Amino acid sequence: MNTRIFERAPLAAGCAILLGLGGCGVALIEAPNYHVSEVQSFKVAGAPSGVMMLEIIDPDNTLPAQTWADALSDQPPPPRLRFVTDPADVKDGQTLKAENRLVAVVNPSQNTFGNAICTDPQTGGMEGISDRLIVRFGFCVGDDLISETRARFVPENFETQLYNNADTISFQLFPRHMRNNDDDRTCSPFETVC
């Protein structure tokens, strides 16, 4: 008897479940891309007081700015940043690091990736390509991109999915640990910490 077929059955079933969920309106968060190999940038992202600017590039105003800020704020794991879209919203005793910000681009152009998300984020040009609402997120320090990820949301459930997936987005953009694939042969490329 060929046992290899039975060994693969749970994997195939798991894949089928994931594909089925994709049709049920679950947001799809892509693997992150890191532009640094050390984690200190992420650990001190909101220093000294855990607050960061959120820049939203969305000409259609799909969601109010405060909804974005509320959804993405205080997500685990630490640093549990609070996002503001207006510097006037900073509380007494808090200080913004002007060079640090999270950029969210709704319906990004094909050129909006890498440092372009920090220097010249653009929208449009992707209409009709997907039935999902695409949002690219980037953690920027000045003109330099530190980390980025892309999410695909179901337009009808966008606000709910943004809230439900904010912890994953935060974890991917601001990781607490990073492994070097060259040093760790057991590290899977599908793990966000790899």
Secondary structure, DSSP 8 states (H G I E B T S, - for coil): --HHHHHHHHHHHHHHHHHHHHHTT--EE---EES-S-SHHHHTTTTTTTEEEEEEE-TT--S-HHHHHHHHTT-TTTT--EEESSGGG--TT----TTEEEEEEESB-TT-STTHHHH---B-S-TTT-SSEEEEEEEEETTEEEEEEEEEE-GGGHHHHHHHHHHHHHHHHS-S----TTT-TT--TTSTT-
